[in-house]
């Protein structure tokens, strides 16, 4: 898939030590955080993206990258 989710790298840059810490800071269910951090999520809801951006102090473009095949 040409769109890559970069939540894991931004999370590390912002000092989040665990997925649970990000889940608590964002209000997102911890079971949803894992696939986002691993980059295996197939879709992301705009509400989830909003919460991630608020918790990580970033823009949506920081979390999503396009890589042509």
ABEGO torsion letter per residue (X at the ends): XABBBAAAAAAAAAGBABAAAAAAAAGBBAAAAAAAAAGABABBBAAAAAAAAAAAGBBAAAABBBBBX
